[in-house]
Amino acid sequence: MMPDLGKYADTVILAYITSFAFLIGLVALTWMQSRRAKRLLDAEEARRGK
């Protein structure tokens, strides 16, 4: 169910693709930073003997 976008179809579709790519990249970056932080915290706790 895609509305008729006329001559703006290419621009709108490109905007959607760019937005989704940005969101996927942001989620991936956040996930990688979370894993790194957990790994560093676990190493620090192990070093302190907890």
One Martini backbone bead per residue (centre of mass of N, CA, C, O) as a GRO file, in nm:
protein
   50
    1MET     BB    1   0.068   0.055   0.030
    2MET     BB    2   0.155   0.291  -0.183
    3PRO     BB    3   0.171   0.599  -0.240
    4ASP     BB    4   0.149   0.851  -0.464
    5LEU     BB    5   0.450   1.052  -0.527
    6GLY     BB    6   0.559   1.088  -0.792
    7LYS     BB    7   0.840   1.287  -0.834
    8TYR     BB    8   0.916   1.209  -0.508
    9ALA     BB    9   0.985   0.906  -0.472
   10ASP     BB   10   1.295   0.897  -0.462
   11THR     BB   11   1.332   1.086  -0.219
   12VAL     BB   12   1.160   0.932  -0.010
   13ILE     BB   13   1.301   0.658  -0.028
   14LEU     BB   14   1.583   0.764   0.046
   15ALA     BB   15   1.500   0.871   0.324
   16TYR     BB   16   1.417   0.600   0.443
   17ILE     BB   17   1.683   0.449   0.403
   18THR     BB   18   1.858   0.646   0.565
   19SER     BB   19   1.706   0.623   0.833
   20PHE     BB   20   1.737   0.317   0.873
   21ALA     BB   21   2.045   0.311   0.863
   22PHE     BB   22   2.091   0.497   1.103
   23LEU     BB   23   1.938   0.328   1.315
   24ILE     BB   24   2.105   0.070   1.284
   25GLY     BB   25   2.377   0.203   1.354
   26LEU     BB   26   2.297   0.304   1.637
   27VAL     BB   27   2.231   0.028   1.757
   28ALA     BB   28   2.507  -0.103   1.704
   29LEU     BB   29   2.679   0.098   1.864
   30THR     BB   30   2.537   0.061   2.136
   31TRP     BB   31   2.589  -0.243   2.161
   32MET     BB   32   2.901  -0.229   2.153
   33GLN     BB   33   2.934  -0.041   2.400
   34SER     BB   34   2.796  -0.230   2.601
   35ARG     BB   35   2.991  -0.468   2.574
   36ARG     BB   36   3.246  -0.312   2.655
   37ALA     BB   37   3.153  -0.218   2.935
   38LYS     BB   38   3.103  -0.499   3.052
   39ARG     BB   39   3.388  -0.606   3.014
   40LEU     BB   40   3.528  -0.389   3.192
   41LEU     BB   41   3.367  -0.443   3.452
   42ASP     BB   42   3.441  -0.740   3.483
   43ALA     BB   43   3.747  -0.691   3.503
   44GLU     BB   44   3.738  -0.508   3.754
   45GLU     BB   45   3.598  -0.708   3.945
   46ALA     BB   46   3.818  -0.927   3.921
   47ARG     BB   47   4.051  -0.750   4.025
   48ARG     BB   48   3.894  -0.695   4.312
   49GLY     BB   49   3.743  -0.977   4.396
   50LYS     BB   50   3.408  -1.009   4.332
   0.00000   0.00000   0.00000
